[in-house]
Amino acid sequence: MKKTILIFLLSILSLNFFLNKTVIAQLVYVSEKEFYELKENFDHLNGPDYNLLNGRQFDLPYSGISHPYFNTDRYRPGCLLLNGEAYDGVTINYDIVDQQVVLQSPDNSGQIIKVVLSRELIDRFKIDGLTFRLMSLPETGSSFFQVVSSGDISCYLLWKKKLIRSTVSGNTSYNYSKQSREIYLQREDQLFHVKDKPSFTGIFDEAFQKEIKGFIRREKIRFRNASDEQLGDLMNFCAGLKNSD
């Protein structure tokens, strides 16, 4: 039923897009008047579920051998929690350059359309077996962070790519960089950017630093390429030290 609802809402967006003859590069929004008209009709047919009316047509301005997505440019099944409502088995991708989630689905005519979901409505989403949640930092603004572990000490990853411009012999081309990540630790409502071992151990009281350094050494953890499992184990170890104090 929810999949039908999603397709219906996407169809509304697509219809609005073509009737207004909007060019691809423009954002496509449903006006407030249109929204309530559509909501009234939609509620009559399916019940009140209209989260995806707050979206816009997606366009990839630069394409070629590279892409702005997380892991792959292939759209694949994922899960969404939109404005408190769960949607499972939807086809999505995660644009890490512009920090946006794109939903793909056929409209009533069978044409595949892509819609950028309103970032502020996304409580969290899951793709490739990984969970992401919306967080805000002064230096990065609003971004999606991968949840590695959560608890008294939580660990998050911020994935990034850059759009690189190059000019050779007067010809300009654009390519997306390889994806990279930044590690963040949350402790007592404070978020810390972890770059290396000293920046990590320095977050904790001096009384615990020797034991933490020993654990990092024993487990051969290198923050540049540490696995999610290694980072999670490290957070659990540090939380155990804190709780045993």
N, C-alpha and C positions, 0 to 999 in steps of 0.2 A: 504494500500500500504506500509506504513512504517513498519507494522508488518511483511510483507513479506520480506522486505529489511533486517530487523533484523535477521530473521530466516536464510536468505541466508548467511549473514555474519557469523553467528554462525556456519553454516555448513562448511564454509571455514576453520574456526578455528579447528573444529572437524576433518576435513579431514587432515589438516596439522598435527594434533596431532597423528593420527593413522598411517599415511604414514611414519612418521619419527620414529615410535615405541618409542615414548618418555615415560618414566615412569611417573606415576601420580604426584610424588612429584616435578618434574621439571616444570619450567615455560615454557610456549609455546608461542613463539613470531613469528610473520610473518616477514621474512627478508625484507629488503628494496626492493630487486629485485622482490621477490614474491609479495610484496605489490603493486607495480606499474603494474605488470602483471595482478593481480587480479582486480585492480582498472580499468584498461583498459577494461577488459572483463565485469566487473560489470557496468561501465558507459554505455557501449554499450547496455546492457540489461535493466537497471533500472534508469540510471541517476546517477550523482555523489553524493553518500551518503555512506561513508565508515568509520564512526567514530569507529564502533565496531571492525574494523580490528586491532586496537591497544588494544588488550586484551590478557588474558592468561587463560588456563584451570584452574578451581578452584578445590582444594582438601581440605577436612577438615581432618587435621592430627589426631585430637583427638575427638572422638565421644563417646557418651554414654548417661547418663541421663542429661547431661548439654550441652550447646551449646554457641557459641560466638556471637549470633545474638541479634539484638535489638528486645525486647518484645517476639518473638517467632521464632522457627526454621522453621516455615511454610513460604514458598515463596508465595507472594501475589501481587496483582496488584499495580503498582506504576507509577510514572511519572519521566522522566529524561529530563534534559536540558544538552545535550552533545555537547560541542564545538559550542554552539549557536543554535543547532538543537533540537527541542522538540520531545519527544517520549512519548505518552500516552498509558496507559493500558498494559505496559510491566510487566512481572513477575520478581520481584527482591526480594532481602533481603539485610540487612545491617549488615555486620560483624563489630561490634564495638571494638573487640579486635585488629584487624589489620587495622581498619579504611578503609574498602573497600566495594564497592557496587558490588554485584554478580547478574548477569543476568541469568535467567533460560529459556530455550526454547528447543523444539525438533529440531533435525537436519533432513536432508532429509530422513534418514532411520527410523525416529520416535523415536530415542533414545534421552532421556533427557540429555542435557549437561549444564554445568554451567561455565560461563565465568566471570572473574574478570575484570571490566572495568577500564581503565586507570584513576587514580584519578585526574590527572591534566586536563583531558578533561571534567570532570564533573563540570558544573557551579553550579548546584543544583539538588536535587532530592526530591521527595515526597513519603512518605510511611506512612500508618496508619493515613492519614490525616494531617501529620506533614511535614513541609518543612525543609530541611537541606541544608546548603551551606558550601563550602570549605573555611577554614580560617587557618591562620598560627600563632602560638605562639612560642616564643623562647624556652619555657620550654616543649612544647608538639609537636612542629613541625607542619606538615600539618595534619589537622583533619577536620571532618565534625561536624558542630555545628547546633543544632536545633534552628530555628529562632522562638523565642517567641513573640517578638515585634521589630519593626524597626521604626526609626524616629530620632529625635534629641537625644533621649536616647534609645538605643536598648538593648535588653536582649537576650542572647543565652545560650543554655545548651549544655555541652559536656558530652556525655554518655560514660561510661567506664565499662569494665569487665577485669578480670585478669585470666590468666591460672595458676592454682595452682597445684604444684607437691607435692605428699605425698608418703611416703614410710613406709609400715607396714610389718614387718616380712620379709624384703628383697624384697617385691613386690612393685613396683612403679606404681602409677596411676596418671592420670591427670584429673582435673575437672575445669570447668569455674565457676568463682564466680558469685554472683548475680549482676545485673547491678546497677550502681550508677551514679550520675550525679554531675557535677560542674556547678555553675552559673557564668556567665560573663556578665558584663555591659559595653557597649561601649558608650563613651561620648567624643565629640570633638576629634575623631580619636584615642582615647586612650581606651585600653581594660583593665578592672579591674576584678580580681577574687573576687567574693563575697562569703564569708564563713558564715557570720552571720550579725546581725543587726549593730554592730559597724563598720565592714568592709564596709558595704553598706553606712551608713550615712556619714562616713568619706570621701567619694568621693565628697560630696557636700560642698558648702560654709557653714560656721558656721551659717550664718543668716537663712538658710533653714532647718537646722538639727532638730530643735524642732518640726516643722510642719511635717517633714517626720517621725520622731519617733512617733508622735501622730497618723498619718495615719496607720502606721504599727501596732500600738497597737489596734486601732479601728477595723481594718480589720482582726485582729488576724493572722497576717502573720508570719509564722515560716519558715525560709529559707530552712531548711532541707527537709521539705515536702510540701512547697508551691505549689499550682497548677499553671498551665500555665496562667490561667485567673487572679489569684491573682498577679502574677509577672507582667503581662501586665498592669493591673490596676495601680500598683505601679509605673511603668515606666511612664505611662501617667500623673499620679499625679505629679511626680517629674519634668517632662517636662513642665507642666503647671506652676509650681513655677518658673522655670527658665525663661519662656517666659513672665511671668508677672512682672519680675524684672525691 
